[in-house]
Amino acid sequence: MGLAYIIGIAAFMYLFSKFSGISLSKYVSAADIDFYNELLTRHNGYYKQLSSSGQKKFIKRLHHFRHKKTFVGKNGLKIDSTHETLISSAAIQITFGLENYVLSNFREIMVFPDTFRFTHSDVYYKGLTGQSGKIFLSWEDFLEGYETKEDKLNLGIHEMAHALELTALLGSDTTMDFAVKYDTWKEKSNDEYHRIRNDEDSFLRNYAGKSEREFFAVCIEHFFEAPKEFSDELPDIYIPLCNLLNQDPRNAHCDYLLEKSI
């Protein structure tokens, strides 16, 4: 059953947020703007490449997203503005071309100092995102994802991709347009997913074959970490992904604008 069909049956009507059309200074203090800009310029290469107007849009959305979520430190980690800002930036990055960016199905973000496990389990995780309304992250691995460039591994992007897809599949904050593009992307990428499942060589790392959910998240990581290589190797998957997210990371000189001829 396609996502477009699910959204159609649900008769979901998306209400466009007016927040993005308001002056930045009306919602974010000068001190916060300076803090966000300094931190993001140091840690988020995507933000650093944006124009002045693009950075204002990014900060406005980040500030809104950050204050819609509850961040909880685990295993002794004390959450501060740095954790909240950088984690929020991953969500804003992948949704930068979309009208909706809040990922409203997810209310809590649980942050551990490093890899973590749950009670009575011997399995350790770097991140986990499910239908519980919570996102779990290892702070150490989150930072490594942004500090190590072009390795196609980014925990923050990976988990926010899960959150975006689950938000759509659960019928929240999803337009019919997004649903149709999601179904198109899934159809175009199905053969590659099964190639990886069959242990055949692929540009995408093997973990993409674990499940359809992991395939989507790994594609989003590759999309932002190695867009030129992705588009060269798998254009039939990359281009529908550009259309789905309404942005093209290859177009950094123009705020990742999606060329309509793509």
Backbone bond lengths (Angstrom), bond angles and torsions (degrees), N, CA, C in turn:
res aa  C-N    CA-C-N  psi(-1)  N-CA   C-N-CA  omega(-1)  CA-C   N-CA-C  phi
1 M - - - 1.467 - - 1.526 108.94 -
2 G 1.337 118.17 123.37 1.456 121.57 -176.76 1.513 112.90 -75.89
3 L 1.332 114.70 156.67 1.460 119.65 179.44 1.519 111.06 -63.36
4 A 1.337 117.71 -37.55 1.464 120.44 179.65 1.529 110.49 -60.44
5 Y 1.328 116.41 -38.80 1.462 120.85 178.57 1.526 110.69 -65.19
6 I 1.341 115.48 -43.01 1.465 120.10 179.69 1.521 110.47 -60.22
7 I 1.341 115.63 -46.30 1.466 119.70 -179.32 1.517 110.24 -65.05
8 G 1.356 116.70 -37.55 1.456 119.70 179.47 1.518 111.96 -65.25
9 I 1.317 117.38 -43.69 1.463 121.26 179.35 1.523 110.17 -63.27
10 A 1.303 115.91 -39.74 1.469 120.67 -178.63 1.516 111.95 -72.75
11 A 1.358 117.04 -14.34 1.467 122.08 -177.84 1.517 111.24 51.45
12 F 1.323 113.41 43.94 1.466 118.61 -176.15 1.524 110.48 -75.09
13 M 1.322 116.80 130.14 1.464 122.87 177.57 1.511 109.01 -112.16
14 Y 1.319 115.66 114.68 1.472 119.93 -179.27 1.524 110.92 -80.55
15 L 1.333 116.47 131.25 1.459 121.57 177.27 1.519 108.81 -99.76
16 F 1.344 116.75 113.12 1.458 119.98 -176.80 1.524 111.06 -65.15
17 S 1.313 114.26 132.69 1.462 119.60 178.88 1.519 110.27 -71.80
18 K 1.341 116.93 137.82 1.456 121.35 176.89 1.519 111.73 -89.27
19 F 1.316 113.97 -5.86 1.463 118.74 -174.58 1.526 112.42 -57.97
20 S 1.350 117.09 -41.48 1.460 120.44 -173.30 1.516 112.93 -69.25
21 G 1.330 118.59 -12.93 1.451 119.62 -179.95 1.516 113.92 -95.26
22 I 1.341 117.23 2.90 1.452 120.99 -176.81 1.521 110.36 -94.59
23 S 1.302 116.71 148.92 1.452 121.94 178.31 1.517 110.34 -56.10
24 L 1.327 116.78 137.14 1.455 121.95 -177.74 1.517 111.87 -57.17
25 S 1.326 117.25 -43.23 1.460 121.55 -175.33 1.528 113.01 -65.77
26 K 1.326 117.43 -17.89 1.463 119.96 179.69 1.522 112.02 -76.96
27 Y 1.335 116.57 -19.35 1.452 120.44 -176.68 1.517 113.74 -116.73
28 V 1.319 118.34 -23.29 1.455 121.77 -174.61 1.525 108.96 -126.55
29 S 1.311 116.65 128.50 1.463 120.15 -179.34 1.517 110.69 -68.86
30 A 1.319 116.13 159.43 1.466 121.12 178.57 1.520 110.62 -59.93
31 A 1.325 116.37 -38.67 1.468 120.39 -179.84 1.521 110.69 -65.03
32 D 1.336 116.91 -41.54 1.464 120.39 178.42 1.528 111.18 -66.68
33 I 1.322 116.51 -40.60 1.472 120.05 178.50 1.520 110.07 -59.32
34 D 1.318 117.03 -45.42 1.465 121.22 179.57 1.527 110.80 -63.29
35 F 1.334 116.04 -42.00 1.466 120.27 179.68 1.525 110.57 -63.60
36 Y 1.330 116.70 -49.33 1.455 120.34 179.76 1.527 111.14 -58.94
37 N 1.307 116.01 -47.88 1.463 120.06 -175.78 1.525 111.68 -61.62
38 E 1.328 116.13 -44.32 1.473 119.74 -178.41 1.524 110.76 -65.47
39 L 1.332 116.55 -44.49 1.464 120.74 -177.26 1.530 111.51 -68.49
40 L 1.313 116.64 -45.39 1.461 120.35 -178.12 1.526 111.89 -68.44
41 T 1.319 116.94 -36.02 1.460 120.19 178.41 1.527 110.79 -62.54
42 R 1.322 116.52 -34.24 1.472 120.76 179.85 1.523 112.69 -78.77
43 H 1.319 117.61 -33.50 1.455 119.58 -169.41 1.523 116.14 -113.65
44 N 1.309 118.68 -19.40 1.457 120.33 -174.11 1.525 110.64 -122.21
45 G 1.328 115.19 101.40 1.459 120.37 -177.87 1.515 113.36 -63.79
46 Y 1.306 117.08 -29.56 1.473 121.41 177.44 1.523 109.62 -61.62
47 Y 1.320 116.37 -49.86 1.468 121.30 179.26 1.526 110.59 -62.08
48 K 1.309 117.24 -41.32 1.463 121.70 -175.58 1.521 111.90 -60.10
49 Q 1.327 117.80 -30.22 1.459 122.06 -177.56 1.534 112.93 -81.72
50 L 1.324 117.64 -10.53 1.456 120.47 -177.51 1.528 112.39 -71.95
51 S 1.329 115.97 153.03 1.460 121.37 172.68 1.526 109.00 -70.06
52 S 1.310 117.22 173.77 1.458 121.41 178.93 1.524 110.98 -58.91
53 S 1.329 117.14 -44.05 1.470 120.17 179.72 1.529 110.75 -68.77
54 G 1.336 116.25 -36.20 1.457 119.69 177.29 1.520 111.89 -65.08
55 Q 1.329 116.28 -38.80 1.460 119.96 178.13 1.527 111.63 -66.87
56 K 1.317 116.82 -35.52 1.467 120.06 177.02 1.527 110.43 -64.20
57 K 1.327 115.82 -44.02 1.469 120.21 177.64 1.525 110.06 -61.00
58 F 1.326 116.59 -43.30 1.458 121.61 -178.63 1.530 110.45 -62.40
59 I 1.334 117.14 -47.10 1.461 121.34 -179.04 1.527 111.25 -64.39
60 K 1.308 116.67 -42.12 1.462 121.16 179.99 1.529 110.49 -58.97
61 R 1.324 115.79 -46.62 1.453 120.51 179.81 1.537 111.02 -67.75
62 L 1.314 116.02 -42.48 1.463 120.17 179.85 1.524 110.99 -59.61
63 H 1.325 116.89 -46.20 1.462 121.84 -178.73 1.526 110.08 -60.56
64 H 1.310 116.39 -42.58 1.462 121.69 178.46 1.523 110.74 -64.15
65 F 1.328 116.59 -49.99 1.465 122.37 -179.63 1.526 110.29 -58.55
66 R 1.319 116.08 -48.20 1.470 121.19 -176.93 1.525 111.76 -56.24
67 H 1.320 116.16 -40.84 1.459 119.27 -176.30 1.532 113.13 -86.30
68 K 1.319 116.51 -0.40 1.456 120.91 172.70 1.535 111.40 -93.41
69 K 1.333 116.95 -10.52 1.454 121.25 -175.81 1.525 111.09 -112.35
70 T 1.325 114.99 155.29 1.460 122.12 171.60 1.519 107.87 -106.87
71 F 1.324 116.80 119.01 1.460 122.62 179.46 1.529 108.30 -98.90
72 V 1.326 116.04 128.23 1.467 120.98 -175.99 1.526 109.36 -123.88
73 G 1.317 116.42 121.96 1.459 120.75 175.73 1.519 110.39 -80.08
74 K 1.320 116.73 138.07 1.462 122.07 -178.44 1.531 109.72 -122.17
75 N 1.320 115.29 158.30 1.470 122.24 178.28 1.522 112.56 52.22
76 G 1.338 115.34 40.88 1.454 120.53 174.89 1.517 115.70 88.93
77 L 1.324 118.44 -3.13 1.466 120.60 179.66 1.526 110.40 -75.19
78 K 1.314 116.84 127.30 1.467 121.69 177.38 1.530 108.97 -96.54
79 I 1.305 115.20 116.62 1.458 121.52 -177.86 1.520 110.84 -73.27
80 D 1.336 116.46 136.62 1.454 120.70 174.24 1.526 109.35 -135.01
81 S 1.327 116.61 -173.34 1.463 121.77 -176.13 1.520 112.67 -63.30
82 T 1.317 117.13 -29.55 1.464 120.29 179.15 1.525 110.82 -65.67
83 H 1.335 116.99 -47.91 1.461 120.00 177.45 1.530 110.57 -57.34
84 E 1.324 115.81 -50.33 1.465 120.64 -175.46 1.524 111.56 -62.47
85 T 1.330 116.31 -40.94 1.465 120.22 -177.02 1.518 112.28 -69.11
86 L 1.315 117.29 -49.37 1.459 119.79 -175.86 1.527 111.60 -68.94
87 I 1.311 117.36 -38.36 1.470 119.47 177.46 1.528 109.98 -65.81
88 S 1.317 117.15 -42.69 1.467 120.64 177.66 1.523 111.23 -61.43
89 S 1.316 116.64 -34.41 1.468 120.07 -177.51 1.525 111.92 -63.07
90 A 1.329 117.52 -30.31 1.469 120.10 178.44 1.525 110.25 -65.02
91 A 1.330 116.49 -41.17 1.465 120.41 178.48 1.520 111.09 -65.98
92 I 1.323 116.62 -42.53 1.462 120.26 -178.99 1.518 111.05 -66.82
93 Q 1.307 117.20 -34.90 1.463 121.20 179.16 1.531 111.37 -60.52
94 I 1.319 117.33 -49.23 1.466 118.10 -174.95 1.526 112.47 -76.22
95 T 1.334 117.46 -20.46 1.473 120.77 -179.41 1.528 112.32 -105.01
96 F 1.324 118.09 12.15 1.462 121.54 -171.80 1.517 113.06 -59.78
97 G 1.321 117.25 -30.20 1.464 120.49 179.86 1.518 114.22 -91.04
98 L 1.327 117.52 -1.74 1.458 121.60 -175.47 1.523 111.90 -100.75
99 E 1.319 116.10 156.01 1.458 120.29 175.60 1.527 110.30 -70.20
100 N 1.325 115.57 -42.78 1.468 119.48 179.57 1.523 110.32 -94.24
101 Y 1.317 116.42 135.59 1.452 119.99 -178.67 1.530 113.17 -141.19
102 V 1.326 117.69 3.15 1.461 121.03 -172.68 1.529 112.70 -82.40
103 L 1.333 118.76 -22.65 1.464 122.65 -177.54 1.531 109.26 52.30
104 S 1.325 114.71 60.27 1.458 121.27 -166.55 1.522 114.91 -66.85
105 N 1.335 118.68 -15.45 1.456 119.55 175.73 1.528 112.90 -68.52
106 F 1.332 115.37 -17.52 1.460 120.11 -174.87 1.520 109.86 -112.25
107 R 1.332 114.63 114.43 1.460 121.12 -173.16 1.517 113.16 -103.71
108 E 1.343 116.44 -29.51 1.458 120.77 -175.72 1.526 110.90 -121.78
109 I 1.321 115.41 140.35 1.458 121.79 175.92 1.526 107.04 -122.36
110 M 1.320 115.78 112.82 1.457 123.09 -176.59 1.520 108.94 -95.52
111 V 1.326 117.11 123.15 1.460 120.97 -172.71 1.526 110.24 -118.44
112 F 1.319 115.54 120.76 1.461 123.03 178.57 1.530 109.57 -101.58
113 P 1.322 118.97 155.06 1.471 120.36 178.70 1.520 112.24 -61.90
114 D 1.342 117.27 -38.00 1.463 122.46 -178.32 1.526 108.25 -152.59
115 T 1.314 118.14 -156.76 1.457 119.92 -178.72 1.531 109.70 -56.83
116 F 1.303 115.64 150.86 1.459 119.84 -172.15 1.528 110.70 -141.14
117 R 1.318 114.79 161.70 1.466 121.24 173.66 1.517 108.54 -138.73
118 F 1.301 114.84 163.15 1.451 120.32 179.47 1.528 109.98 -98.51
119 T 1.315 116.47 159.58 1.462 121.71 -179.17 1.532 110.86 -53.58
120 H 1.344 114.95 137.46 1.471 122.37 178.21 1.526 112.55 65.97
121 S 1.321 117.30 23.50 1.472 120.70 176.67 1.528 109.45 -132.16
122 D 1.318 115.84 142.29 1.464 121.13 177.59 1.527 111.71 -99.42
123 V 1.323 117.02 3.73 1.464 121.52 -178.67 1.526 109.50 -87.35
124 Y 1.337 116.20 128.50 1.463 121.53 177.92 1.528 109.76 -102.02
125 Y 1.323 115.70 141.56 1.465 122.52 -177.83 1.522 110.84 -122.22
126 K 1.328 114.71 151.91 1.465 121.47 167.53 1.522 110.00 -95.38
127 G 1.313 115.75 -31.70 1.459 121.48 179.01 1.510 110.12 -161.33
128 L 1.322 115.05 158.92 1.461 119.98 -179.49 1.523 108.69 -158.77
129 T 1.316 115.74 132.14 1.465 121.49 178.13 1.518 108.29 -139.95
130 G 1.336 116.44 122.49 1.456 120.43 -179.38 1.509 110.73 -135.88
131 Q 1.304 116.51 -158.27 1.452 121.23 -175.97 1.532 113.23 -89.41
132 S 1.328 117.23 11.02 1.462 121.15 -177.73 1.525 113.03 -79.78
133 G 1.324 116.70 -7.91 1.466 119.90 -175.87 1.512 112.68 85.11
134 K 1.343 116.64 12.99 1.460 121.33 -179.44 1.529 110.36 -126.74
135 I 1.325 115.18 145.36 1.460 122.67 173.03 1.525 106.55 -115.36
136 F 1.320 117.11 131.13 1.464 122.45 -179.95 1.525 108.91 -112.62
137 L 1.334 116.90 133.54 1.462 121.36 -176.06 1.521 111.73 -139.17
138 S 1.323 116.60 143.24 1.463 122.89 166.22 1.527 107.58 -88.82
139 W 1.329 117.10 119.16 1.463 121.05 -178.37 1.525 111.50 -61.82
140 E 1.314 117.32 -40.99 1.467 121.25 179.33 1.520 110.65 -58.71
141 D 1.311 116.57 -45.97 1.467 120.43 -178.32 1.520 111.83 -75.02
142 F 1.327 116.67 -30.54 1.465 119.68 174.90 1.526 109.95 -60.50
143 L 1.325 117.17 -49.39 1.470 121.14 -179.35 1.523 111.43 -61.98
144 E 1.315 116.36 -40.90 1.460 119.89 -179.60 1.523 111.30 -61.22
145 G 1.324 116.11 -33.60 1.458 119.77 179.84 1.511 113.55 -61.05
146 Y 1.341 117.15 -33.65 1.463 120.63 178.98 1.520 112.91 -91.99
147 E 1.325 116.83 -25.12 1.461 119.73 -178.81 1.519 112.13 -79.13
148 T 1.325 116.67 -29.64 1.464 121.37 178.97 1.524 108.46 -97.39
149 K 1.318 116.39 108.73 1.463 120.58 -173.17 1.525 112.08 -86.54
150 E 1.301 114.93 145.43 1.464 123.96 168.58 1.525 114.24 59.24
151 D 1.352 117.30 26.69 1.463 119.64 174.58 1.518 111.29 -96.06
152 K 1.336 115.36 0.87 1.471 122.55 178.43 1.519 111.98 66.97
153 L 1.313 116.82 22.20 1.457 122.93 177.35 1.523 109.05 -126.59
154 N 1.314 116.76 118.62 1.454 120.61 178.73 1.524 107.87 -151.13
155 L 1.326 115.85 103.60 1.461 120.91 -174.58 1.521 112.21 -60.22
156 G 1.337 117.18 -43.44 1.460 119.96 -179.19 1.518 111.84 -60.57
157 I 1.323 116.77 -47.54 1.454 121.37 178.19 1.532 110.26 -61.71
158 H 1.320 115.84 -42.26 1.470 120.93 -178.01 1.525 111.17 -60.56
159 E 1.328 117.15 -49.79 1.464 119.52 -176.94 1.530 112.29 -71.58
160 M 1.329 117.73 -34.93 1.464 119.63 176.87 1.530 110.78 -69.48
161 A 1.333 116.83 -28.93 1.465 120.00 174.30 1.532 110.16 -65.29
162 H 1.333 116.41 -41.54 1.466 119.56 174.52 1.532 110.27 -58.77
163 A 1.334 115.53 -44.86 1.469 120.01 -178.11 1.526 111.22 -63.30
164 L 1.333 117.04 -40.52 1.462 120.78 178.93 1.522 110.69 -64.00
165 E 1.324 116.58 -47.42 1.467 119.70 -178.08 1.527 110.95 -65.01
166 L 1.329 117.39 -43.59 1.461 119.99 179.82 1.520 111.54 -65.62
167 T 1.324 117.10 -38.20 1.464 120.43 176.34 1.521 110.21 -58.47
168 A 1.337 115.71 -42.08 1.466 120.07 178.81 1.524 111.70 -68.31
169 L 1.325 116.92 -45.83 1.460 120.50 -176.96 1.523 112.71 -67.70
170 L 1.333 115.86 -27.13 1.456 119.77 177.85 1.529 112.09 -85.30
171 G 1.339 116.06 -0.44 1.454 120.72 173.55 1.502 115.44 81.42
172 S 1.326 117.98 21.84 1.465 121.04 -178.55 1.524 110.96 -105.60
173 D 1.327 116.32 134.99 1.471 121.60 173.09 1.523 112.25 52.07
174 T 1.308 117.17 37.58 1.455 120.77 -175.84 1.516 110.56 -122.39
175 T 1.309 117.15 125.64 1.458 121.32 178.23 1.525 110.30 -84.39
176 M 1.308 116.23 158.82 1.452 120.47 176.03 1.526 110.48 -61.11
177 D 1.340 116.57 -35.34 1.454 121.00 178.93 1.530 110.73 -59.89
178 F 1.334 116.62 -46.19 1.465 120.40 178.66 1.525 110.08 -63.25
179 A 1.315 116.87 -41.22 1.461 121.30 -178.50 1.526 111.67 -62.04
180 V 1.326 116.24 -43.86 1.471 120.48 179.31 1.528 110.22 -64.15
181 K 1.330 117.29 -42.94 1.468 121.27 -179.63 1.525 111.21 -67.66
182 Y 1.331 116.36 -34.69 1.464 120.25 176.63 1.528 110.00 -63.35
183 D 1.315 116.48 -46.12 1.463 120.03 179.71 1.526 111.37 -62.97
184 T 1.331 116.70 -38.19 1.467 120.90 177.18 1.519 110.44 -63.29
185 W 1.342 116.25 -47.15 1.467 120.17 179.10 1.525 111.25 -59.99
186 K 1.321 116.52 -43.88 1.462 120.38 -177.93 1.529 110.78 -62.77
187 E 1.328 116.13 -41.06 1.464 120.16 178.43 1.525 111.15 -63.47
188 K 1.332 116.35 -43.32 1.463 121.12 -178.63 1.525 112.48 -67.63
189 S 1.327 116.51 -29.81 1.469 120.34 -173.99 1.523 113.29 -96.11
190 N 1.312 117.83 -4.75 1.460 121.60 -173.13 1.535 112.68 -60.10
191 D 1.324 117.47 -41.56 1.469 120.38 -178.66 1.527 111.08 -63.61
192 E 1.346 116.49 -41.33 1.463 119.47 -179.31 1.527 110.63 -66.82
193 Y 1.318 115.74 -38.39 1.474 119.56 177.64 1.527 110.39 -58.19
194 H 1.317 116.79 -45.81 1.460 120.05 -178.02 1.532 111.45 -72.48
195 R 1.324 117.98 -28.24 1.469 120.00 174.21 1.527 109.76 -62.64
196 I 1.325 116.71 -43.68 1.463 120.28 179.63 1.528 109.98 -67.46
197 R 1.326 116.87 -39.80 1.468 120.83 177.39 1.529 110.98 -58.95
198 N 1.325 116.21 -29.86 1.466 121.55 -179.94 1.525 112.72 -92.17
199 D 1.355 115.75 13.95 1.474 122.56 176.71 1.523 113.05 64.11
200 E 1.323 116.95 27.91 1.454 120.19 174.35 1.529 109.93 -85.50
201 D 1.320 116.69 155.17 1.465 121.40 -178.85 1.528 110.65 -64.03
202 S 1.330 115.32 142.08 1.464 120.60 179.20 1.522 109.44 -151.64
203 F 1.308 115.57 154.57 1.460 121.34 171.56 1.524 110.28 -61.43
204 L 1.324 117.03 -34.68 1.456 122.63 179.66 1.523 109.93 -78.98
205 R 1.328 116.93 144.53 1.464 119.33 -177.90 1.530 111.00 -70.15
206 N 1.321 115.40 158.95 1.457 122.03 -172.05 1.525 113.90 -58.11
207 Y 1.318 117.57 -29.21 1.461 121.20 -177.33 1.530 111.32 -59.72
208 A 1.323 116.31 -22.28 1.470 120.78 178.64 1.520 111.86 -62.06
209 G 1.323 117.03 -20.96 1.452 120.36 -179.12 1.515 114.35 -87.31
210 K 1.320 118.06 -0.30 1.468 120.61 -177.74 1.524 111.82 -65.13
211 S 1.332 116.74 -40.48 1.464 121.89 179.03 1.523 108.49 -164.81
212 E 1.317 116.71 168.67 1.466 120.13 177.36 1.524 111.22 -63.89
213 R 1.338 116.68 -35.60 1.471 120.53 178.80 1.527 110.26 -64.82
214 E 1.334 116.55 -42.93 1.464 119.72 -179.91 1.527 111.08 -70.21
215 F 1.311 116.78 -32.82 1.458 120.26 177.31 1.537 110.01 -59.96
216 F 1.315 115.95 -45.92 1.466 119.83 179.68 1.535 110.70 -61.54
217 A 1.322 117.24 -47.03 1.466 120.77 -177.29 1.530 111.73 -64.33
218 V 1.321 116.85 -40.21 1.469 120.18 178.75 1.527 110.13 -66.66
219 C 1.322 117.37 -39.03 1.469 120.55 176.65 1.532 110.62 -59.68
220 I 1.329 117.00 -41.95 1.462 120.08 -179.91 1.527 110.65 -65.47
221 E 1.325 118.07 -39.49 1.467 121.01 175.61 1.531 110.67 -58.70
222 H 1.317 116.75 -49.99 1.464 121.13 -179.51 1.529 110.92 -63.20
223 F 1.318 115.58 -36.74 1.466 122.40 -179.59 1.524 111.43 -56.78
224 F 1.331 116.72 -42.68 1.466 120.58 -177.98 1.523 113.53 -90.96
225 E 1.320 117.51 -28.72 1.463 119.73 -175.77 1.534 112.72 -87.22
226 A 1.334 117.64 -29.39 1.469 120.23 -177.77 1.530 109.88 -145.63
227 P 1.336 117.88 61.16 1.468 120.21 -174.01 1.526 114.72 -63.11
228 K 1.326 117.45 -40.17 1.467 119.53 -178.90 1.523 110.54 -65.23
229 E 1.321 116.21 -45.23 1.461 121.01 179.25 1.525 110.76 -64.45
230 F 1.315 116.59 -41.54 1.466 121.84 178.65 1.525 110.14 -60.69
231 S 1.314 116.52 -47.61 1.468 120.24 -177.58 1.528 111.70 -66.57
232 D 1.332 117.01 -31.66 1.467 120.68 177.32 1.522 111.73 -72.56
233 E 1.335 115.30 -42.00 1.468 120.35 -174.50 1.528 113.05 -80.53
234 L 1.335 116.20 -41.59 1.465 120.28 -174.65 1.530 110.60 -135.41
235 P 1.332 117.81 64.10 1.472 120.24 -177.48 1.527 113.52 -61.21
236 D 1.337 117.22 -30.50 1.461 120.01 -178.73 1.527 112.54 -70.71
237 I 1.319 116.78 -15.89 1.465 121.48 174.54 1.525 110.30 -101.03
238 Y 1.315 116.05 -40.48 1.467 120.64 -177.14 1.531 112.04 -63.00
239 I 1.318 117.62 -46.24 1.469 120.51 -175.86 1.534 112.26 -64.73
240 P 1.340 119.58 -45.28 1.471 118.25 174.72 1.532 112.86 -62.77
241 L 1.338 116.96 -27.91 1.464 119.92 177.46 1.530 110.15 -71.45
242 C 1.324 116.66 -37.42 1.472 120.51 172.52 1.523 110.27 -58.45
243 N 1.310 116.09 -45.36 1.463 120.53 -179.51 1.524 111.59 -65.00
244 L 1.332 116.15 -39.02 1.459 120.95 179.96 1.527 111.20 -63.49
245 L 1.333 117.03 -47.38 1.466 121.71 -176.92 1.530 112.81 -89.17
246 N 1.321 116.57 -5.03 1.462 122.46 179.76 1.526 111.96 55.01
247 Q 1.317 116.27 44.94 1.455 121.79 174.70 1.525 109.34 -162.13
248 D 1.318 115.16 161.55 1.456 121.71 179.02 1.531 108.86 -135.36
249 P 1.335 118.62 105.41 1.464 121.22 -177.87 1.526 114.54 -60.67
250 R 1.335 117.93 -14.96 1.460 119.72 175.38 1.521 111.15 -70.87
251 N 1.328 116.80 -20.63 1.460 122.29 -173.35 1.534 110.74 -97.74
252 A 1.328 115.94 51.84 1.469 121.01 -175.68 1.520 112.50 -66.00
253 H 1.323 117.85 -26.03 1.472 120.83 -178.03 1.525 112.22 -72.74
254 C 1.344 116.46 -9.36 1.472 119.94 -176.59 1.526 110.85 -135.37
255 D 1.333 115.75 44.76 1.473 122.68 177.57 1.512 113.20 54.65
256 Y 1.358 114.90 34.73 1.466 121.92 174.95 1.522 112.08 60.94
257 L 1.316 116.00 26.83 1.463 121.59 -179.74 1.529 110.37 -58.02
258 L 1.317 115.68 136.33 1.456 121.10 176.50 1.515 108.14 -83.24
259 E 1.313 116.57 118.05 1.461 121.31 175.78 1.517 108.55 -69.04
260 K 1.294 117.72 126.15 1.454 121.07 -173.22 1.525 113.54 -66.44
261 S 1.319 117.34 -14.68 1.465 120.36 179.62 1.519 111.54 -85.78
262 I 1.337 117.69 -2.46 1.452 120.16 -173.76 1.530 111.57 -66.58
